[in-house]
Amino acid sequence: MKQGCIVEFINKTNIVSAVILELNNGKLKTLTQFNEAVLINIKRIIFAEDNVYINLSRNNFEIANELAVIAKKREKIAATISVKKIWEKFKEQDIRLPANRIAVFYFVKPNMDSESAVIRALFKDRLYFQYNKNLFIPNTKKKIKTKIIEKQKQKEEEEFIKYVSLWLYKALTESNNSITDMTVGDKNNRLIKILTSFYIFEKKSPYHKIVASILKSYNLLKNLSQANNRQFDIFKIEGKEAIFKAFVKLKIWSKDINLNLLKYKISESFPKEAKKEAEDIVDISNSLIFKDYNNRKDLTMLRPVTIDGALTSDFDDALSIEEDNGNYILGVHISDAGHFIKKNGAIDIEAQKRASSIYTPDQKISMLPNIISEDICSLKEDKTSHTISIMVKLDKNFVIQKYDIIPGIIKVHRRLTYYDANLIINIDKDLEILHKIGKAFRERRFADNAAHINLPEINIWVNENKDITVNKIDKESPSRLLVSEIMIAANMLIGKFLQNNNMPAIFRGQQEPHKRFFTKFSDSLFKNWMQRRHLSPFIISETPMRHSGLGVSAYATATSPIRKYYDLVNQRQIRAVFNLETPYTKQEIKSIIYDLETPMNAVSKMQQERNRYWLLRHLETKVGEEQNGLVIGKHYNNYTTLLTDYMIICNIPVSHSYRLKQEQEVTVIISYVNAFKNIIRCCLKL
């Protein structure tokens, strides 16, 4: 190849004609038919015409025009070539064909133009030949059939991409009356499934590439229409947001949809097998004789009380207190859910998949069917119930002397809310003693170096009309203190009981905090916040270990068997001690711990994210208002600040006009909140 020689190379999906201007060390400086100077490697040349040269003394425009004429002539010849006819000639041969040999076969008088035309035709139609290093290899019949199928699929995909991009555009621009049928039919069902998967999982979605093409096509369509339709808000909507807005407008989703339910495949309803089993349990329990003195102790003479939130509908624990010659008998009565929920039954299998009931501000998703959790197993007022009861003998100073764990039968004497209990705790003798017991238990935990965290809890409730109520709950109120401390003690005793009976179980442990900010108890919001950040993570194990946060040597929760699968498993191990069922083996416990890790993480994440979403939705109405803040620290260009009335972090920009210190109380103004985008911004009131 020399200066002035006509060459051709592939640029993306096209063949380009060019002329060599300079040749230097395997690099060609060329001028193309499009009047563009291009530097290419000599290896990219697919065709060279060595015996015809272009006069380079003319200007570039004239040279490019001549190249364009040559290219057009060759494209015209290529259009007359039947690639299939060529393949029919060579299909049975295991051969690599140069373009000049094919041109000799196909044309009466082959020349450079016809040779180039062969390359162009075979390069454009990839069905019959493979192209490799300037040689063409005939495809087998099987490969051609596969390619035809692939080509058809590609065509269908391209048509589907156009359809979905237009679907998105119409959903966002047309009136509600014009979009009534956009969610009907297999095609629409498919696109909804694909867009949903992409919206939730993004690059992890198997449909990531096709949706990327759909959104690209949608943006082109949107931009083409923008000039004449500037009034549409659609032109401000990009990417994923277009999917969300379209789905909300078409009522596929509500604007407050909990997408984590889709992400983690959590269903509000139960499988038909679990529903049928629940119905059978109801039928059996209705005819059950509860006072089974051979296996259970009759505790119906006691006066148990349930203390829960006002909206609680499933009651799995009750407390009783009796005086005994200057001492006390504390009863912690736990619903014996294991009596009704049999291992490996339909309800049990579904409960293990769910791992826990889910509580969010706008909904509750039970671990067990409601007829079981809210009726059959619930310790309801005036209802006779099966229990696993922890009977604790205390001396006059509320020191534990001994305890028994027994299968029992109780009848709840009364139901109280935390609010109710707080109102009467100083005039109700039973509640007053229970409160004293709770405080004594806490002091002993402090003596064992418990890392107690005293932070208020933000309770968020959303009613059917999407009205949001936000309350700041004092976890140190008398009723909450007595319930939490007595339940900690009960689970500690359960841990000891299982340990003493050599029963593998799901034990909880925690190593010492990374750093101690106080001992025993502190009212400092800052110190408590920092202490929580420096706690060691919880450890779940089949063997007992110290729980430093609680200040106990063995801890196994079994006080919420209606709501937590961990607790149901531990309760079954207690029942096994009394030969009420076969115990899990150590290996089975290890397997359950492993199986529950993923769903428990999903439940925790969902509850946290959903609480934050609704809190931000509430704070959207507070933009421009002043709030109390506490500076937690400094991070890059922001002061990390806690809005103390809502226990949510909001960053304040660093500025040369003020300097803030850790633990400083400040007044901030909420400047911007977007719950959908998980954003809250604040500024300092100067």
Secondary structure as the mmCIF struct_conf table of DSSP 4:
data_model
#
loop_
_struct_conf.conf_type_id
_struct_conf.id
_struct_conf.beg_label_comp_id
_struct_conf.beg_label_asym_id
_struct_conf.beg_label_seq_id
_struct_conf.end_label_comp_id
_struct_conf.end_label_asym_id
_struct_conf.end_label_seq_id
TURN_TY1_P TURN_TY1_P1 GLN A 3 GLY A 4
STRN STRN1 CYS A 5 ASN A 11
TURN_TY1_P TURN_TY1_P2 LYS A 12 THR A 13
STRN STRN2 ASN A 14 ASN A 24
TURN_TY1_P TURN_TY1_P3 ASN A 25 GLY A 26
STRN STRN3 LYS A 27 THR A 32
TURN_TY1_P TURN_TY1_P4 GLN A 33 PHE A 34
BEND BEND1 ASN A 35 ASN A 35
STRN STRN4 ALA A 37 ASN A 41
HELX_RH_3T_P HELX_RH_3T_P1 ILE A 42 ARG A 44
STRN STRN5 ILE A 45 TYR A 53
TURN_TY1_P TURN_TY1_P5 LEU A 56 SER A 57
BEND BEND2 ARG A 58 ARG A 58
HELX_RH_AL_P HELX_RH_AL_P1 ASN A 60 ALA A 78
TURN_TY1_P TURN_TY1_P6 ALA A 79 THR A 80
HELX_RH_AL_P HELX_RH_AL_P2 VAL A 83 PHE A 90
TURN_TY1_P TURN_TY1_P7 LYS A 91 GLU A 92
BEND BEND3 GLN A 93 GLN A 93
STRN STRN6 LEU A 97 LEU A 97
HELX_RH_AL_P HELX_RH_AL_P3 ALA A 99 TYR A 106
BEND BEND4 VAL A 108 LYS A 109
HELX_RH_AL_P HELX_RH_AL_P4 MET A 112 LYS A 124
BEND BEND5 LEU A 127 TYR A 128
STRN STRN7 PHE A 129 ASN A 132
TURN_TY1_P TURN_TY1_P8 LYS A 133 ASN A 134
STRN STRN8 LEU A 135 PRO A 138
HELX_LH_PP_P HELX_LH_PP_P1 ASN A 139 THR A 140
HELX_RH_AL_P HELX_RH_AL_P5 LYS A 141 THR A 173
BEND BEND6 GLU A 174 GLU A 174
HELX_RH_3T_P HELX_RH_3T_P2 ASN A 176 SER A 178
TURN_TY1_P TURN_TY1_P9 THR A 180 THR A 183
BEND BEND7 GLY A 185 GLY A 185
HELX_RH_AL_P HELX_RH_AL_P6 ASP A 186 PHE A 201
HELX_RH_3T_P HELX_RH_3T_P3 GLU A 202 LYS A 204
BEND BEND8 SER A 205 SER A 205
TURN_TY1_P TURN_TY1_P10 PRO A 206 TYR A 207
HELX_RH_AL_P HELX_RH_AL_P7 HIS A 208 GLN A 226
TURN_TY1_P TURN_TY1_P11 ALA A 227 ASN A 228
TURN_TY1_P TURN_TY1_P12 ARG A 230 GLN A 231
HELX_RH_3T_P HELX_RH_3T_P4 ASP A 233 LYS A 236
HELX_RH_AL_P HELX_RH_AL_P8 GLY A 239 LYS A 249
TURN_TY1_P TURN_TY1_P13 LEU A 250 LYS A 251
BEND BEND9 ILE A 252 TRP A 253
TURN_TY1_P TURN_TY1_P14 LYS A 255 ASP A 256
HELX_RH_AL_P HELX_RH_AL_P9 LEU A 259 LYS A 263
TURN_TY1_P TURN_TY1_P15 TYR A 264 LYS A 265
BEND BEND10 GLU A 268 SER A 269
HELX_RH_AL_P HELX_RH_AL_P10 LYS A 272 ASN A 286
TURN_TY1_P TURN_TY1_P16 SER A 287 SER A 287
TURN_TY1_P TURN_TY1_P17 TYR A 293 ASN A 295
BEND BEND11 ARG A 296 ARG A 296
STRN STRN9 LYS A 297 ASP A 298
TURN_TY1_P TURN_TY1_P18 THR A 300 MET A 301
BEND BEND12 LEU A 302 LEU A 302
STRN STRN10 VAL A 305 ASP A 308
TURN_TY1_P TURN_TY1_P19 ALA A 310 LEU A 311
STRN STRN11 ASP A 317 ASP A 324
TURN_TY1_P TURN_TY1_P20 ASN A 325 GLY A 326
STRN STRN12 ASN A 327 SER A 335
HELX_RH_3T_P HELX_RH_3T_P5 ALA A 337 HIS A 339
TURN_TY1_P TURN_TY1_P21 PHE A 340 PHE A 340
BEND BEND13 ILE A 341 ILE A 341
TURN_TY1_P TURN_TY1_P22 LYS A 343 ASN A 344
BEND BEND14 GLY A 345 GLY A 345
HELX_RH_AL_P HELX_RH_AL_P11 ALA A 346 ARG A 354
STRN STRN13 SER A 356 SER A 356
STRN STRN14 ILE A 358 THR A 360
TURN_TY1_P TURN_TY1_P23 PRO A 361 ASP A 362
STRN STRN15 GLN A 363 ILE A 365
BEND BEND15 MET A 367 LEU A 368
HELX_RH_AL_P HELX_RH_AL_P12 ASN A 370 ILE A 371
HELX_RH_PI_P HELX_RH_PI_P1 ILE A 372 ILE A 376
BEND BEND16 CYS A 377 SER A 378
STRN STRN16 GLU A 381 GLU A 381
TURN_TY1_P TURN_TY1_P24 ASP A 382 ASP A 382
STRN STRN17 THR A 384 LEU A 394
TURN_TY1_P TURN_TY1_P25 LYS A 396 ASN A 397
STRN STRN18 ILE A 400 LYS A 411
STRN STRN19 VAL A 412 VAL A 412
STRN STRN20 ARG A 414 THR A 417
HELX_RH_AL_P HELX_RH_AL_P13 TYR A 418 ILE A 424
TURN_TY1_P TURN_TY1_P26 ILE A 425 ILE A 427
HELX_RH_AL_P HELX_RH_AL_P14 LYS A 429 ALA A 447
TURN_TY1_P TURN_TY1_P27 ASP A 448 ASN A 449
STRN STRN21 GLU A 457 VAL A 462
TURN_TY1_P TURN_TY1_P28 GLU A 464 ASN A 465
STRN STRN22 ILE A 468 ILE A 473
TURN_TY1_P TURN_TY1_P29 LYS A 475 GLU A 476
BEND BEND17 SER A 477 SER A 477
HELX_RH_AL_P HELX_RH_AL_P15 PRO A 478 ASN A 500
TURN_TY1_P TURN_TY1_P30 ASN A 501 ASN A 502
STRN STRN23 PHE A 507 GLN A 510
HELX_LH_PP_P HELX_LH_PP_P2 GLN A 511 PRO A 513
BEND BEND18 HIS A 514 LYS A 515
BEND BEND19 PHE A 517 PHE A 517
BEND BEND20 THR A 519 LYS A 520
HELX_RH_AL_P HELX_RH_AL_P16 LEU A 525 ARG A 533
TURN_TY1_P TURN_TY1_P31 HIS A 534 HIS A 534
HELX_LH_PP_P HELX_LH_PP_P3 LEU A 535 PRO A 537
STRN STRN24 PHE A 538 SER A 541
BEND BEND21 GLU A 542 THR A 543
STRN STRN25 HIS A 547 HIS A 547
TURN_TY1_P TURN_TY1_P32 SER A 548 GLY A 551
STRN STRN26 VAL A 552 VAL A 552
BEND BEND22 SER A 553 SER A 553
BEND BEND23 THR A 559 THR A 559
TURN_TY1_P TURN_TY1_P33 PRO A 561 ARG A 563
STRN STRN27 LYS A 564 LYS A 564
HELX_RH_AL_P HELX_RH_AL_P17 TYR A 565 VAL A 577
TURN_TY1_P TURN_TY1_P34 PHE A 578 ASN A 579
BEND BEND24 LEU A 580 GLU A 581
HELX_LH_PP_P HELX_LH_PP_P4 THR A 582 THR A 585
HELX_RH_AL_P HELX_RH_AL_P18 LYS A 586 LEU A 619
HELX_RH_3T_P HELX_RH_3T_P6 GLU A 620 LYS A 622
TURN_TY1_P TURN_TY1_P35 VAL A 623 GLY A 624
STRN STRN28 GLU A 626 HIS A 635
TURN_TY1_P TURN_TY1_P36 TYR A 636 ASN A 637
STRN STRN29 ASN A 638 LEU A 643
TURN_TY1_P TURN_TY1_P37 THR A 644 MET A 647
STRN STRN30 ILE A 648 PRO A 653
STRN STRN31 SER A 655 SER A 655
TURN_TY1_P TURN_TY1_P38 HIS A 656 SER A 657
STRN STRN32 TYR A 658 TYR A 658
TURN_TY1_P TURN_TY1_P39 GLN A 662 GLU A 663
STRN STRN33 GLU A 665 ASN A 674
TURN_TY1_P TURN_TY1_P40 ALA A 675 ASN A 678
STRN STRN34 ILE A 679 LEU A 684
#
